[in-house]
Amino acid sequence: MNTQLDELKTLNRNTIIELVGDEPTKIAKFHVEFLKQASVVLKSIVKSFNISDFKELKSQAHYLKTSARAVGAERCAYFLETIESYSLDQNKPAIKQVIIKLNGEFGAIKKELTHDK
């Protein structure tokens, strides 16, 4: 399972270039929007987790996964997909571990983006 994760990038820049073209300003705007959205959705994921609302948890993870894929946040999308599948099993301890990893991944994305400026 981890070999698949190792092949994924924190931020695959080719993905967003394929989506919007090689336009740094537009790409930066997408990244900023994604981080804002991720911050809001992550809070919602944690809230759903805390009250064991697995249906909402799955829904939020799915919603953010789509955006993560669009901006090339591959590892992020992978963790969100993992949360989706664990939500079906209502596997709270496993979900908690993935939320921690996901949070770290958002930190890595922010770090990578601030190095761009």
N, C-alpha and C positions, 0 to 999 in steps of 0.2 A: 504493500500500500504506500509506503514511504518513497519507494523509487519513483512512483508517479509524481509525488509531491516535489521531489528533488529536481525533476525536469521542468517544473513550472517556474515562471518568473514572478517576482514581486510586481513588476510592471513591464509588460511586453509592449514596447513602444511601437512596434510594427502594427499591432492591432488597431490602435487609435489612428495611426497614419492611414491605414486602409479605410477606416471609417470616415474621417473628415479631410483627408489629404495632408500633405506635409506643410501644415500651417501652424507654426509654433504658438501663435497667439490664441488661435481657436483651440488647440490642444490643451494649453494651459487653463483655459476657461473650463473645458470639460473636466480636467483633473480637479480644479477647485470645487466645481459643482458636485463631483463625485464624493470628495472628502466631506463636504457639508452634509450631503445626503447620508453618507456612511455613518457619520457621527450621530445623526438623528435616529437612523434605523438601528444602530447598535444599541442605543439606549432602550429602544422599543423591544429589541431582542432580549436584552437583560431583564426588562420589566416582565415580559411574557414568560421568561424562564423562571423568574422568582415566584410567579403565581401559578406555575405549571400549566400555562395555556399553550399546549403543544401545537394546536391548530394555528393559532396566531403566530407562534414562533416559526413554524414551517413557512407560513405565508410571508412573513417579513424577510426571512432568509432567502426565499425564492425571489422576492422583489429586488433585493439588493444584489443578488447573484447576477441578474440580467445586466444591471449597470456595471458591475465589476467586470463582467466579460467584455462589455462594450469598450471600456477604457483600457483593457489589457491587464487588469489586476488578477492574474491567473491563480495565484495561491489563495487569494481572498475568495474568489469564486469557488475554488475547491473546498475551502473550509465551510462556506455557506451551504454548498451542496451536501456536505457531511452533516451539518446541522439539520438540514431538511430530512435526510434519511434517519438520523437518530430521533427526530421528532416523531416520526411514524411509529418508532418502537418505544417512544416516551422514555428514552434512556437518559435520564437527567445527569448522572455522573459523567457520562461520555460527552454530553452537550456542554457541560461546564468546562471541560478540558478544551474543547474546540473553541468556545467563546474566548477563552484566555489566549489561545493561539491567534484567533482572528483579531483580537485587540492588538496584539503584538505586530501583526501583519499591517494593520492600519498605520501603526507607528513607523514601520519600515517604508511604507509608501510615502508618508509625509516627509520622512528623512530624504528619500530619493528625490522627491520633487523640490525640496528646498535647496538641494545641491545643484539643481538645474539653473537657479537664478544667478 
